[in-house]
Amino acid sequence: MKILLFGRSGQVGWELQRSLAPLGEVVALGSGSQDGWCGDFLDPAGVARTIRAIRPDAIVNAAAYTAVDKAESEPQRAEQVNALTPGTIAEEAAALGAWLVHFSTDYVFDGSGERPWREDDRTAPLNVYGRTKRAGEQRIAAANPRHLVLRTSWVYGSRGGNFARTMLRLAAERERLTVVADQHGAPTGADLLADVTAHALRSLLAGTAPGGIYHVAAAGETSWYEYARFVVGKALQAGAKLKAGPEQVDPVPSSAFVTAAARPHNSRLATTRFQATFGLALPPWQQGVDRLLQEIL
């Protein structure tokens, strides 16, 4: 079994190198060229040649253009990385009879309402990032019936920057914090996402579960405001020296922060279909964030 992984340096890609390893040989590529292989999504021809040379049994694409605000001024670059090259990958995977696992986002929806989004709900992205991710889903589905698209939201990892680190830094510097309170979702760990992806891929390869689009996120829901209060409160309990505690975190509307790209207010995802199909129970978001804090504090 040979698995080709794109996006190895990202939060999810880093964890996938670990979670996919028990399934077989993993060839993990970053955004440049390694050992003559091309992982640069701005070079789709090079990516296609690499797939033909490696001839994997499965491809997992964790690469993406995720700079949501910057995408507004770089729509062509975002489209190439999020839609056109994934479409090329799907075509090459289909030619090999290989499965393609691809990650998408709740940003394909317009963020209205309060009900968790289901897989068959109408998509209506609010920004360039969401539109290019939806286009990627469509190109993949059209090119290769052997596909698994996992929509997720509010992903964080222990490597690099994340919301929790930012809140802890600000709480150490300031006596009060203001955090958006009208956007809701479930913080989802990159490690959790990688582990359930490996389990799902194993089921696909064994022929015990169907592909298609599924929603994957940690259980429960919160707002960025409540998320910040949780992080600061846990840090204080662990003995961190902070100027601001949970009571010094103030809720504000999204309109208090001007951004180039509009953000969805409702990022809740219904994960019932994924859990039932693959026989998994997704843990509450607090469990993963608590583990993250134990690592970084």
C-alpha positions as CSV (number, residue, x, y, z in Angstrom):
1,M,0.0,0.0,0.0
2,K,1.4,3.4,-1.0
3,I,-0.2,6.7,0.1
4,L,0.8,10.1,-1.4
5,L,0.2,12.9,1.0
6,F,0.2,16.6,-0.1
7,G,0.6,19.4,2.4
8,R,2.8,17.7,4.9
9,S,3.9,20.9,6.6
10,G,0.5,22.2,7.5
11,Q,-1.2,21.5,10.8
12,V,-3.3,18.6,9.5
13,G,-0.6,17.4,7.1
14,W,1.9,17.1,10.0
15,E,-0.5,14.9,12.0
16,L,-1.4,12.8,8.9
17,Q,2.2,11.7,8.5
18,R,1.7,10.0,11.9
19,S,-1.8,8.7,11.5
20,L,-1.4,7.3,8.0
21,A,1.8,5.5,8.7
22,P,0.2,2.2,9.9
23,L,-1.7,1.9,6.6
24,G,1.4,1.6,4.4
25,E,4.2,3.6,2.9
26,V,3.5,7.3,3.0
27,V,5.2,9.6,0.5
28,A,4.7,13.1,2.1
29,L,5.3,16.2,0.1
30,G,5.4,19.9,1.0
31,S,4.8,22.9,-1.2
32,G,8.1,22.7,-3.0
33,S,10.1,19.9,-4.6
34,Q,11.6,17.0,-2.8
35,D,13.7,14.1,-4.3
36,G,12.5,15.1,-7.7
37,W,8.8,15.1,-6.7
38,C,6.6,18.2,-7.0
39,G,4.2,19.3,-4.3
40,D,3.8,22.8,-5.6
41,F,0.1,23.4,-6.4
42,L,1.0,26.4,-8.6
43,D,2.6,23.8,-10.9
44,P,-0.2,21.4,-11.7
45,A,1.7,19.7,-14.5
46,G,4.5,18.9,-12.0
47,V,2.0,17.5,-9.5
48,A,0.5,15.4,-12.2
49,R,3.9,14.0,-13.3
50,T,4.6,13.2,-9.7
51,I,1.4,11.2,-9.2
52,R,2.1,9.2,-12.4
53,A,5.6,8.4,-11.2
54,I,4.7,7.4,-7.7
55,R,1.5,5.6,-8.7
56,P,-0.1,5.6,-5.2
57,D,-3.1,3.5,-4.1
58,A,-4.5,6.6,-2.3
59,I,-3.9,10.3,-2.3
60,V,-4.6,12.5,0.7
61,N,-4.6,16.2,0.0
62,A,-4.0,18.4,3.1
63,A,-2.7,21.3,1.0
64,A,-4.8,24.4,0.7
65,Y,-4.8,28.2,0.3
66,T,-6.2,29.2,3.7
67,A,-5.4,32.9,4.0
68,V,-9.0,33.9,4.0
69,D,-8.6,37.7,3.8
70,K,-5.6,37.6,1.5
71,A,-7.7,35.4,-0.9
72,E,-9.9,38.4,-1.6
73,S,-6.9,40.1,-3.4
74,E,-5.4,36.8,-4.8
75,P,-8.5,35.0,-6.2
76,Q,-6.6,33.4,-9.1
77,R,-3.9,32.0,-6.7
78,A,-6.5,30.7,-4.3
79,E,-8.5,29.1,-7.2
80,Q,-5.3,27.4,-8.5
81,V,-4.5,25.9,-5.1
82,N,-8.0,25.1,-3.8
83,A,-9.8,24.1,-7.0
84,L,-7.8,23.7,-10.2
85,T,-4.9,21.6,-9.0
86,P,-7.1,19.4,-6.7
87,G,-9.2,18.8,-9.9
88,T,-6.0,17.7,-11.7
89,I,-5.1,15.4,-8.8
90,A,-8.6,13.9,-9.0
91,E,-8.1,13.2,-12.7
92,E,-4.8,11.5,-12.1
93,A,-6.1,9.5,-9.2
94,A,-9.0,8.3,-11.3
95,A,-6.6,7.2,-14.0
96,L,-4.9,5.0,-11.5
97,G,-8.0,3.8,-9.8
98,A,-6.9,5.5,-6.6
99,W,-8.9,7.0,-3.8
100,L,-8.6,10.7,-3.2
101,V,-9.2,12.2,0.3
102,H,-9.6,16.0,0.3
103,F,-10.4,18.5,3.0
104,S,-12.9,21.2,2.7
105,T,-14.6,23.7,4.9
106,D,-17.8,25.1,6.4
107,Y,-17.1,28.3,4.4
108,V,-18.9,26.7,1.5
109,F,-22.1,27.7,3.3
110,D,-23.3,31.2,4.0
111,G,-23.3,30.8,7.8
112,S,-27.0,31.7,8.2
113,G,-29.3,30.2,10.8
114,E,-28.4,28.2,14.0
115,R,-28.9,24.6,12.8
116,P,-25.8,22.6,12.1
117,W,-25.1,22.3,8.4
118,R,-25.8,18.9,6.7
119,E,-23.9,17.5,3.7
120,D,-26.9,18.0,1.4
121,D,-27.6,21.6,2.4
122,R,-27.3,24.3,-0.3
123,T,-23.9,25.9,-0.6
124,A,-23.5,29.7,-0.8
125,P,-20.1,30.8,0.1
126,L,-19.6,34.4,1.3
127,N,-16.0,34.9,0.2
128,V,-13.3,33.9,-2.3
129,Y,-11.9,31.3,-0.1
130,G,-15.2,29.6,0.3
131,R,-16.0,29.8,-3.4
132,T,-12.6,28.2,-4.4
133,K,-13.1,25.4,-1.8
134,R,-16.6,24.7,-3.2
135,A,-15.1,24.7,-6.7
136,G,-12.5,22.2,-5.5
137,E,-15.2,19.9,-4.2
138,Q,-17.1,20.1,-7.5
139,R,-14.1,19.4,-9.7
140,I,-13.1,16.4,-7.5
141,A,-16.5,14.9,-7.6
142,A,-16.8,15.3,-11.4
143,A,-13.3,13.7,-12.0
144,N,-13.1,10.8,-9.7
145,P,-16.0,8.7,-8.2
146,R,-13.5,7.4,-5.7
147,H,-13.3,10.5,-3.5
148,L,-13.8,11.4,0.1
149,V,-14.3,15.1,0.9
150,L,-14.2,16.0,4.6
151,R,-15.6,19.4,5.4
152,T,-14.4,20.7,8.8
153,S,-14.1,23.9,10.7
154,W,-12.1,25.8,13.3
155,V,-9.1,23.6,13.0
156,Y,-6.2,24.1,15.3
157,G,-2.9,22.3,16.0
158,S,-0.2,22.3,18.6
159,R,2.4,23.4,16.0
160,G,2.6,27.0,15.0
161,G,0.0,29.7,15.7
162,N,-3.5,29.0,16.9
163,F,-6.4,30.8,18.6
164,A,-5.5,29.5,22.1
165,R,-1.9,30.7,21.8
166,T,-3.1,34.1,20.7
167,M,-5.5,34.4,23.6
168,L,-2.9,33.4,26.1
169,R,-0.4,35.9,24.7
170,L,-3.0,38.7,24.8
171,A,-4.2,37.8,28.3
172,A,-0.6,38.0,29.5
173,E,-0.2,41.5,27.9
174,R,-3.6,43.1,28.5
175,E,-6.1,43.5,31.4
176,R,-9.1,43.2,29.1
177,L,-9.8,41.3,25.9
178,T,-12.5,41.7,23.3
179,V,-13.6,38.6,21.4
180,V,-16.2,38.0,18.7
181,A,-19.3,36.4,20.3
182,D,-21.7,36.0,17.3
183,Q,-19.8,33.3,15.4
184,H,-20.4,29.7,16.4
185,G,-18.6,26.4,15.7
186,A,-16.6,23.6,17.3
187,P,-12.8,23.9,17.7
188,T,-11.4,20.7,16.0
189,G,-7.9,19.4,16.6
190,A,-5.7,18.6,13.7
191,D,-4.7,15.4,15.5
192,L,-8.3,14.3,15.8
193,L,-9.0,15.1,12.1
194,A,-5.9,13.1,11.1
195,D,-6.8,10.1,13.1
196,V,-10.4,9.9,11.9
197,T,-9.2,10.4,8.3
198,A,-6.9,7.4,8.6
199,H,-9.7,5.3,10.0
200,A,-12.0,6.4,7.2
201,L,-9.5,5.8,4.5
202,R,-8.9,2.3,5.8
203,S,-12.6,1.6,5.5
204,L,-12.7,3.0,1.9
205,L,-9.7,0.8,0.9
206,A,-11.4,-2.2,2.5
207,G,-14.7,-1.5,0.7
208,T,-16.7,-1.3,3.9
209,A,-17.8,2.3,3.6
210,P,-18.8,4.6,0.7
211,G,-17.0,7.8,-0.3
212,G,-18.6,11.2,-0.9
213,I,-18.9,14.3,1.2
214,Y,-18.9,14.1,5.0
215,H,-18.8,16.6,7.8
216,V,-16.2,16.2,10.5
217,A,-15.8,18.3,13.6
218,A,-15.4,17.9,17.4
219,A,-18.7,17.5,19.2
220,G,-20.5,20.4,20.8
221,E,-20.4,24.1,19.9
222,T,-19.1,27.4,21.2
223,S,-18.4,30.9,20.2
224,W,-15.0,32.5,19.9
225,Y,-15.8,34.5,23.0
226,E,-16.7,31.4,25.1
227,Y,-13.7,29.6,23.6
228,A,-11.4,32.4,24.8
229,R,-12.9,32.3,28.3
230,F,-12.4,28.5,28.4
231,V,-8.7,28.9,27.4
232,V,-8.0,31.7,29.8
233,G,-9.7,29.9,32.7
234,K,-7.9,26.7,32.1
235,A,-4.6,28.5,31.9
236,L,-5.2,30.2,35.2
237,Q,-6.1,26.9,36.8
238,A,-2.8,25.5,35.5
239,G,-0.9,28.4,37.2
240,A,-0.2,30.7,34.2
241,K,0.5,34.3,35.0
242,L,-2.1,36.3,33.2
243,K,-3.4,39.9,33.5
244,A,-6.8,39.0,32.2
245,G,-9.1,36.2,33.4
246,P,-12.3,34.9,32.0
247,E,-14.3,37.7,33.5
248,Q,-12.1,40.3,31.7
249,V,-13.0,38.8,28.3
250,D,-15.7,41.0,26.7
251,P,-18.1,39.8,23.9
252,V,-18.3,41.9,20.8
253,P,-20.1,41.5,17.4
254,S,-18.3,40.6,14.2
255,S,-18.8,44.1,13.1
256,A,-16.3,45.3,15.7
257,F,-13.5,43.8,13.6
258,V,-13.3,44.9,9.9
259,T,-11.9,42.1,7.7
260,A,-11.5,41.9,3.9
261,A,-13.5,38.7,3.8
262,A,-16.9,38.1,5.4
263,R,-17.0,35.3,8.0
264,P,-19.9,32.9,8.5
265,H,-21.8,33.3,11.8
266,N,-22.9,29.7,11.8
267,S,-20.0,27.2,11.4
268,R,-21.8,24.3,13.1
269,L,-21.5,21.0,11.2
270,A,-23.8,18.0,11.6
271,T,-21.5,15.0,11.9
272,T,-24.1,12.2,12.3
273,R,-23.6,10.8,8.8
274,F,-19.8,10.5,9.3
275,Q,-20.0,8.9,12.7
276,A,-22.7,6.4,11.6
277,T,-20.9,5.4,8.4
278,F,-17.4,4.9,9.8
279,G,-18.4,3.8,13.3
280,L,-16.7,6.6,15.2
281,A,-17.7,8.8,18.1
282,L,-16.3,12.4,17.8
283,P,-15.3,13.7,21.3
284,P,-16.3,17.1,22.7
285,W,-14.3,20.1,21.6
286,Q,-13.3,20.8,25.2
287,Q,-11.4,17.5,25.4
288,G,-9.1,18.4,22.5
289,V,-8.5,22.0,23.6
290,D,-7.7,20.9,27.2
291,R,-5.1,18.5,25.8
292,L,-3.7,21.3,23.6
293,L,-3.3,23.6,26.6
294,Q,-1.5,20.8,28.6
295,E,1.0,20.7,25.7
296,I,1.6,24.4,25.3
297,L,1.4,25.7,28.9
